[in-house]
């Protein structure tokens, strides 16, 4: 991914780093974002605190992550898709079907919108809010340092 990023945006700097030990000084950035990666970090709260450390006062956090569909009938269909259909489809078309089993499991184990909002607040962020996308399959959380 870094190689593709460098090819597409050669004017930008790309760094591979541990989300629990970011290689930047305190208050280095106006904003920090993470998309579809926070649920893959070993210690979510520690990663959120580390992101808070590198953001300037009144800086912004944006987290785009899988979440919980808000309409109960759709939530049931989506859950069934994750546990039954997705692994079957992946076994037919993917060279790494186990990755899709992990994807389904990690999405189901992930907190809903309010749960992630609470986790963000407990990690030192304020003014936490979210917006649902795709009926709540994905949520975009925003907060201030």
N, C-alpha and C positions, 0 to 999 in steps of 0.2 A: 504494500500500500504506500509506503514511503517513496519508493521508486516511482510509482505512477504519479504521486503528488508532486514530486520534484520535476517530473517531465511536463506535467500540466501547468505548474506554477513555479518556474525556475527562480523567480524573484523572491520567493518565500523561503524561510528557513524551516526545515523539518528535523525533528529530534525524536528518536525512540527512547522512551523513558518509562519508569515505573510510576504508576499513578499514586502510589503511596509515598514516593520520595521524588518529587519533581525537582529537576536540576535548575531551579530558578530562585532568585532572591525573594524575600518577602515583598509584597506589594509591587510586583513587577508589571502586572497587566490590568487593563481596564475591564476585561471580561475573560471568562473561561467557559468553554463549551465542551460537551461530550455527547455523542450520539450513538446509541445502541451499544455502549461499552460499559456503562456504570454497573450493570447487573453482572458483568463478568469480572469485576474487581474482587479480590479476596475479602477485603474489609471495606464495605461501602462507606461507612461513617468516617473511617480514617481518610479515604480518598476525598470525601466532601470537605473534611477539615483541611486537607492538604491543598485543595483547590482554593479554599478560603484564604489560606496563608499567602498564596501568590497573587491574589487580587488586591488591588488598591482599595482604600476605604471608599465606600459607595460604589464599588465595582459590581459587575453583574455575573451571575451564574445562569447558564441555560443548559438544561438536560433534556434531550430527546430520547425517549426510551419506550419500550413496549409497556402496556398498561392493561387495564381491565375494561372491556366494553361496558358501557353504561346501561344499555337496554337488555334486560334479563334474557329474553328469547335469543337475541343475537349472541349474548355472552355464552349461552349453552351451546349454540351451534359452533361458535369459535373454539370453545374448549374441546368439543368433540373433534373438530378439525385438527387441533394441535396434537391430540393424543392418538388419533386413529388414522386420519387421512394423510397428514404431513409425513409421518415416518414411511407409510406405504409408497407415497409418491417419490420420496427421496430414495428409497431402495431401488426404484425403477430408473431414475434419471441422474442420480448423483454418484460421483466416485467416492463420496464420503457420507454415507447415510447416517452414520453415528453422530455427525455434527448436527444433523437436523433433530435427532432425538434429544441431544443436549439443548438445542434451541427451544424445543417445546417444553422441556423440563424447567429450564431457567426462566422462561416466560411465566409459567404457572407458579413458580416459587417466588416470583418478584412481587413486591407490595403494590397495592392499587394506588390510585392517584393521591388519596389522602394519606396513605401510609408513607409514600415517598416524600410527600410534602412535610410530614412530621419529622421524618429522618433528616431532611435538609435543614429544618429549623433547629433540631437538636445538635446539628453539626456547626452551628454558629451563624447561619444565614438568616436573614430577616425578609419581611415582605414577600413571602413565598406565595406564588400563585401558579395555576396550571391552566392549560387549554387542551381539550381533547381533540385529537385528530382521528379520522377514520372510525368514528363512533366509539372512541376510547381504546381501540387496539393500540394506539400510540398516544402518549401525552407529552406535551411540551411544558416543562416546569421552568419557572424563572424566579430568581431571588436576588437580593442585594446583600452586599457584605456589610 
